[in-house]
Amino acid sequence: MKTSFGPMNPRGQLEEYIEFVRTKYEGYKIISEFLSLQDEESSHEDYLMLGYSNVLGIRKNVTNANTDYMHQDVHSFIPYYIDILEGRSV
């Protein structure tokens, strides 16, 4: 997942990320996600666009369903992260 907080990524950055992941995880199915505050499209065709509102819903569902399996530090951090996402969502 690549997160964008400002203008689109510098030329070639997304290509570098996806090539790194493809090399490191050869043989796996790679699903690349582009997380954007303003729901902007990725400049690279292999990335799916996600907005913070999408991630917020996913995070809440996963957290509620997997509480018993999470490390305590992760479980403590997730509500903080959800609060940040709620503050950024429109």
N, C-alpha and C positions, 0 to 999 in steps of 0.2 A: 504494500500500500504506500503510495506517495501522497503526501499532504501538501497542499498549496495554500499559503497564507497571503500571498500577494499576487502580482501579475504572473502570467504564464511562465513556465520554467525556461531557463536559458536553453538555447539551441543544443540538442543532443543529450541533455541530461536524462530524460526519460528513456531514451535508447540505451544509455549506459546502464541504468538501473535494471532494465528488463534483460539485457544481455548478461549482466552479472548473475542475476537470479537463474536464468536459463542454464548458464554454465555450472553454477554451484549445485543446482537441483535437477540436473539432467535426468530424464526419465520420468519426472513428475509432471502432472498437469499443472501449469502455471496460470493462475487467474490474477491478473494485475488490476489494481484498483487505484483510481485517481481521486483523492478526497479534496473537495474544494469548498471554501466558505461561500462563494457566490454561485455555486452550481455551474461553474464554467467547464467546458469540454476540454479534455486532454488534447495536447498537440500531437499525441502519438496514438495511432489507431488500435494498438493492442491493449489499451487501458480502458476499463469501465469507469464511468464517472459516478461518484457517490457524493451526495451532499451530507452535511453534518446531521441533518434530520434523519437520513437513512441510517447512519451509524448509531445515532442515539437510540432508535427503536431496536436495532439489533443488539446493542450493548445491554439494554435493559432486559431483554428476553434471555440472552445468554447468561447474564449474571443471576437472574432469578432461577433459572433452570439448573445451574451448575454450582450453586453455593457450597454444597458439601464436598466438591472436588477441587476447589480452589485453595491455593496457598493463602494463608491469612493476610500476607502483605498485599497480594493481588486483590483479595476481597475488600481490603481497606481502601485501596487506591481507586477502584472502579466507581464508587459513588462520587468521589471527587472529580473524576474524569467526566462522569455524566453531568454534574453540575456545570462544568466548563462548556460542554456541548450544548446544554440547555441555554446557557447565556449567549452562545453564538448562533443558535438556530433562529430562523425568522418565523 
